[in-house]
Amino acid sequence: MRLCCQLVWGLLLLPAGCASLGPLSPLVPVERALVYYPSPFPESAALPENLPFEEAWFEAEDGTRLHGWYLDHPEPRAVALFCHGNAGNIVSRGESLKILNERHGLAVMAFDYRGYGKSEGKPNERGILQDARAARAWLASRAGVKETDIVVMGRSLGGAVAVDLAAKDGARGLVLASTFSSLPDAAAHHFPWILPSLNMTQRLNSAGKIGNYEGPLLQSHGDNDQLIPIELGRKLFDAAGGPKQFVVLPGGGHNDPQTEEYRRVFDKFIASLPAAGTR
């Protein structure tokens, strides 16, 4: 009942532009429930098999305790941070981490945003961006590299997190998959009547940030993505400067795995990156 009342009040206040109210907006609980779908960490029996991960524990700037997995490599072609999407936790990304580590030769880390998996707290825009910075700092220390020598990767919601990192601080490379230009743009595709550009407090405005990133970009998107249309991916790509490449996945939906053709392109992208420490 409480959530319903908040929704009603939110709809009544839509013309006022609730984004201007920030955390006081009556839409905040509704928004966060729609944007973030965290899952608790499963029992050990449900963990992926043959995944040689190392537990990572670290804290965000505000003291929130966070959790991740790190997969080392004896001779890494690159060190990468993977920012996952808005649902689940790192457990469901185990196969992706294994591919990045074994096939592509990366030392790679994935982490759970606050409220996801074993990480403490509740997710929100400011918080998850803090979480990514803390994860990158842990990874840089563990792998013995500079933070700016890390390849930042993000899928879906994680694409916006990755863009924020790369745009503000730089990165050796930026790899995005099935992501959006901004949260209001994505919401407008599904709920145009709520005027997301005026009313959403969670913005994640990647298109407004990515122009500040000057390094190499590899971006992919399925042309049958029903959740985040490929047009929003292209809008983000068009806003990016620097060397960039856009890979269309024919018939690909939002959660479909990357194709073999993409894997070959990704390998070439990693091989083309400037040597660590040269920027």
Beta strands, then each sheet from edge to edge (+ up, - down):
strand 1: 37-38
strand 2: 54-59
strand 3: 65-71
strand 4: 78-83
strand 5: 87-88
strand 6: 106-112
strand 7: 151-155
strand 8: 173-177
strand 9: 217-222
strand 10: 244-249
sheet 1: 1+ 5+
sheet 2: 2+ 3- 6+ 4+ 7+ 8+ 9+ 10+
end
